Amino acid sequence: MRLRKVKYAPMLLSANPRFVVNDPLSFRGRWTQAFPNHNQCLHLEIGCGKGKFITEMAKSHPDLNFIALERFDSVLVRVLEKLIKDPLDNLLLVCADAEQLPSMFSKGEISGLYLNFPDPWPKRRQAKKRLTTTKFLDMYSEIMADKGIIRYKTDDFGFYHYSLLSFNKHPLLCITRQSLDLANSDIDNITTEFEERFQKLGKPIFYLEAVNRRRLP
C-alpha cells in the first residue's frame, strides 16, 4: 500500500516537543530524563504505525515509560494527533530509522522492545532489510538490559519461520514463549490496527518472546 504523504507532518512534529523528541541522538544514555517520572523502565516499539498499540500500552502501564519509533513522519503524525487530544506523560515519539538505534540508545537502556508486524521483505534480495536479521538482533541485544524482553508479532508464516531461526542462532537472545495462533492463546495481548484487520479475516497471528542474556553465566 502506498504511503499517503501528510504535508503538515514535519511542522506539527517539530512544534510539539512535549510529545516528540526531535533530537533523539542527544538523549543517548539519559532517556529517563526525557520523562516526568525518571525512575521507570523504558520500553520501545519499533514501527508504531498509527499508534493504537503503543498508546494503549502506555495507558495500561503508567508505571513504565514508552518510546514509539517510526521512520515515516506522515505515519507518526497520526500518533501525535492522538496525544494532542489525549495526552500521556509516559509516551514519547521519535521519527527515525531503526538503523540509528545504537546512536540513540546506550547499552542496557531498554527493558522491553516490541516488533509488531514489521515488513517481511519477502524477496531474497531484500532479506537484509528484515528487522529480525542477525544485524538487528545484535543491535537490540546491545541496547537492552539483562533479562529485557523482545515481543514479536507477524501474520506472515514465512517471515515468522525466518525470525525463529534468527533468534535461535543468536547467542544472547533466548526464545521463552511462542504461539502459532496468538488470539487463541493465553498470552496477554494488545492488538494493533493491522492485527484487528487480520483477525477479522480469520488469519492467525504468529508470536514469539525472547529474553536478553547480556550477562553470560
N, C-alpha and C positions, 0 to 999 in steps of 0.2 A: 504494500500500500504506500502510495506516495505521500510524503510528509507535506502538510499544508503549512506554508510559511505565515507566521504571525508577525507582521511588520513592526508592531509596537513592542514586541517581546524584549529586545535589548534595553530599551529605555525604561520599561517597567521594572525589569530585574535590577537595573542599576539604581533605580530610585527607591528601592526598598531594602536598605541594609539591615533592617530589623530581622528580616526573614532570609535574605540572600547574602552569602559570603562571596563577594566579587574578587577577592584576592586570597584564594584558599592556600596558596603556597606559603603565605606569611604566617599561617596558623599551624604549620607543621610542628608537632611536639607540644602544642599548647591549645588543642581544640577545646578542652574543658573550659577554658577562659572565655570562649565564644558564647557560652550558655549562661543564663541567670543562675542555675544551680551547677556549681563547679564540681560537685562530688558524685556525679552519676556516671555510670559506664556509658560508653559510646557505641552505638550501632550504626551501620552503614548499609544503605540499599544502593546497588549499582544498577542504573537504568530504572528510574522510578516511574516512567510513564506519566499518566495524569494524576498520580498520587493517591489513589484510593487506599492502597495497601499501607503506605508509609504514614499517612495521616491517621488511619485507624489504629495503627501500631502505637503512634505517639499518644493518642487519646487513651488507649488501653493500658499503656505503661508509662505513667507520669514519672516513675522512678528511674527512667532511662532517658538518655539524650540520643537523638537521631539525626543523621545526615542523609539527605536524598541527593544522589549524584545522577545527573542526566546531561548527556552531551549536546542535546538539541534545545536551544533556547525557546523555540516555538512549542516544545512539549513542556519544559519546566515552567513556563509562564502560567500554564493551567493549574499547576500545583500552587504557585504563588497566589493566584486569584482565589483559591480555596482558603489560603492562610489569611489573606486580607479580610475575607468575610468571617472567618472563624479562627482567630489567632491561637497558636500553640507556642509556648515558651521553650519546649524541648525538641523542636524540629527546625533545622536549618537546611537551606537549599544551596547546591553548588552546581554550576554549569561547567562541566569539564569532562574530559575523556578518561576512561579507566586506565589508559596508558600512563597517566600522570600520578597514579596512586603513590608510588614511592616518594615523589616530590611533595605530596600533600600531607602524608602521614608518617610519623616516626615508628620505630619498632614497638610492637605491642600496644599501640594506641587504640585499636579497635577490639571490642569484646564480642560483637556479633556482626555477621555480614550476610546479606540477602541477595541472591541471584534469582530474580523472578522472570521467567520466560525470556532469557536473552536470545538474541538472534542465533539460530542454529548454524548459519552459514553452511549449507549442505554440500556445496561443491568442494571437491578436494583442494582446489587451488585457493579456496577461501578459508581453509581449516585453521590457519594461523590467527584468524580474527576471532575465533571462538573464545568466550570468556572462561572456558574450563581447560584451556591448553596448559601445559606444564609451566609456561612463562607466566601466565596469570595466576595459577595456583601458587607459584613461588612468591609473587607479589602479595597475595592475600596472607599467606603464612607469615611473611615478614612483618606486615603491619598489624597482625592480630596478636592478642595476648595469648599466653599459655592457657589452654582449655577454652579458648574462644571458639564459637560455633559458626560454621557456614551452613546456610539453608538454601537449597537449590530446587527450583521447580521448572518443569517444561512439559509441553504437550507432545513433543517430538521424540518418539522412542529411539530413533537412530542417534539423535543427539544425547539422549539420556544414557544409552549404552556407551557412547564415546566418553561421556563425562565420568561414568563409573570406572572405566579403565584408567582415565587420567588420575582420578582420586586414589584408586587402588595402587597406582605406581608411585604416588608421592610419598616421600619418606616421613613427612611431618603431619599430614592430614589423614586422619583415620575415620572412615565411614562408621557411624554409630547407629543410624536409622535409615530406612528406605521404604518406599512404597510404590507399587505399580498402579495404584488407584487411590490417590490421596483423599478424595471426597468420602470414600467408604472405609477409611482407616480411623484409628483412634488418635491420630496426630492433631493437635490443636492447629487451626489454620485460619488465617485472614486472607480472603480472596483478593485478587487483582481484577481490573476491568476485563482483561483478556481471559482470565480464568473463568469468570462467570459466563462469558460467551461460549467457551469450550464446554462447560458443564451443561449448558442448555442444549448443545449439540450431542450430548451423551459421550463426549470424548474423555478418556481417563487422563488424569494428571499424574505425572511421574515425579517423584520426590526423593531427595536424599539430604541427610545431615552429616557433616563431618566435623570432628573436633581437632583443633590445632594442638600439636605436641611440640612446642618450641623447645622445651627443656627435656632433652632426651634422658632416659633413665641410665 
